[in-house]
Amino acid sequence: MKVAVAADAADEKAKISEHFGRAGYFLIYEVADEGFSFIEARENPKAREGGHFHEAILPVLKDVDVVISAGMGRGAYSHLIAEDKRVIITSAIPAKEAVEKLAKGKLEHDSTRIHTHSGHEHSHVHIHRH
């Protein structure tokens, strides 16, 4: 199975991003019965723009089966589930460690890390200068 880990750096030692939509990269791994291997780091097209447009992120993950993040909004979670992705929200441990745990069947999902944005899809802070 192909796994994507949301991370802030294109490095296997990077910790899992606490916000899926703002992760700088998705680290792609292949996981099989005999173990796992790192394939590549894919850049999040919305990270530089500061966006949350989950529809723009989905094509980057179209070929993956599992998505791992340390935090995710309800909207992103719903979009990924609708695309038949297995989503695992876990603590912000190093990406490689998370994949190792997944391969051993020991990576636990923590649904309390799925956050909601009150009022609309995403809350925003606006600063007005006079």
Order of alpha helices (4+ residues) and beta strands (2+ residues): beta-beta-beta-alpha-beta-beta-alpha-beta-alpha-beta
